[in-house]
């Protein structure tokens, strides 16, 4: 099933104890919303780590018409690899014109920047 006509999605799920599996399901669900032009994910203060960031990085680029992306992953401790996975996914979003990425206390280190 896909989100046939959805063009804007705002999810405010901060501080919900979302772990790795929850992030996986979010990534899979988002990937089915192929007509999205605007996506806002407030996922700060959860606990999905680097694999959760990987799942989001795999799902987001499947929204092939995405022009605006706003993600808050603060306090998720995604680490350097999580930042890498997420960055690789976002780089595939060739129609993006606006990006806001908040990684406060995500422990991405120097190599994750």
N, C-alpha and C positions, 0 to 999 in steps of 0.2 A: 504494500500500500504506500502511496506517495501523498504528499501535501499538494494536491493538484493546483490550487489557486492561491496558496499562501505566499505573500510577498514580504511580509515583515513579521519577525518573531522576536519577542523579548521574554527571556527567562530569568527570573530573579530567584535563584536557588542558593543564596549565600547561607552559610552556617547550617547546613542540612546533613552533615556527616556523610556526604556523597563520597564513596570510595572508588576504587579502580573499576569495579563492575558497573557502578552507576554511571561513571564517565563513559564506559564502553557503550552502554545503552543510549546515552545522550548522543554520542558520536554517530551511532547507527541511525538513530531517529532523525537527526539533523541531516544526514546524508540523503534521506528520502525527500527532503524539502527542496527539490531541485529548482523551483521557481523563486526562491527567496532572493530579494535584493538587499534586505537589511536584516542583520542578525546582531542581537545584543545578548550576551551571556554574562550574568553576574553570578560567578561561581566561587567567589572568594570565601575563605575560611571553611574549606572542605578538606578532604584528605585523600585525593586520588593520585597524587604523586606523578612520577614520570610516565608510567604506563597510561594513566588517565589522560595526560597531555597528548600522548601518542594517538590514542583513540580519537580525541577531538581533532588532532591534526590530520587524521585520515578521513574524517567525516565532513569537515568544513569545506574542503575544495570540491566536493561533489555538488555543492550549491553553485552551479556554473554561471548564474546570473548575479551573484553577490557583488554589490557595489560598496556597501557600508558594513564594517565589522567592528564590533566593540566587545572586547573580552576582558573580564576582570578575574584573574586567577591568583590574586594575592593570598598568601598564607596556605598555599597548596603544596609547597616544597616540591615543585616539579623537577628541580635540579637541571644540570647542564644538558643531559640527554632529552629531558622533557621539553626544554626550550628549543633544542635542535629539531625534534619531531614536529613541534608546533610550527616553528619557522618554516620548515620544509613544506608543510601543508599549506600555510598561508601564502607562500611563494607561488603556489599553483593557482591561486585565485587571481587570474589575469584581468578580471573586470573590476577589481577593487579600486575605488577612488578615495575611500576614507577608511582609515584603520586607527583604532585606539586599543592599545594592549597594556593592561596594568598587571605588573608582576611583582608587586610589593611583597617582600619576604618570601619569595618563591625559591630562594637558594639556587639561583641559576649560575652563580660564579662568573669568572672572567671568560671562560670558554663558551658559556651559554648566551653571552651577549651578542 
